[in-house]
Amino acid sequence: MADYDTHANRARELLEGLHPKTFGRSYELTIAAAQVEALLALAAAVAGRQADRDIR
């Protein structure tokens, strides 16, 4: 599984790449992809935190 930074940066890049005047299906799909990347970043952060606890 990729790390937090990878997914967080991908989500940011997707959102930054959106043109303010873009509407419709393409816009919705890009937002959805950014949301998935953000959730994957959160999952990676939680998994990393859990792994740190398991080591102690």
C-alpha positions in Angstrom: 0.0 0.0 0.0 1.3 3.4 -0.9 2.0 5.9 1.8 0.0 8.8 3.1 2.0 11.4 1.1 1.5 9.7 -2.2 -2.3 9.6 -1.9 -2.5 13.1 -0.3 -0.4 14.6 -3.1 -2.5 12.8 -5.8 -5.7 14.2 -4.3 -4.3 17.7 -4.3 -3.1 17.4 -7.9 -6.5 16.2 -9.0 -8.2 19.1 -7.3 -5.7 21.7 -8.5 -6.1 20.4 -12.1 -9.8 21.2 -12.1 -10.7 24.2 -14.3 -13.1 26.5 -12.4 -15.5 26.5 -15.4 -15.6 22.7 -15.8 -18.9 21.1 -15.2 -20.6 17.8 -15.8 -19.5 14.2 -15.7 -15.8 15.0 -16.0 -15.9 17.3 -13.0 -17.8 14.8 -10.9 -15.5 12.0 -11.8 -12.4 14.1 -10.9 -14.0 15.1 -7.5 -14.8 11.4 -6.8 -11.3 10.4 -7.7 -9.9 13.0 -5.3 -12.2 11.8 -2.6 -11.0 8.2 -3.1 -7.3 9.4 -2.9 -8.1 11.3 0.3 -9.7 8.2 1.9 -6.7 6.1 0.9 -4.4 8.8 2.5 -6.4 8.6 5.6 -6.3 4.7 5.6 -2.5 4.8 5.1 -2.2 7.3 8.0 -4.3 5.1 10.3 -2.5 2.0 9.3 0.9 3.7 10.0 -0.3 4.8 13.4 -1.6 1.3 14.2 1.8 -0.1 13.1 3.6 2.3 15.4 1.4 1.1 18.3 2.0 -2.5 17.5 5.8 -2.0 17.6 5.7 -0.5 21.2 
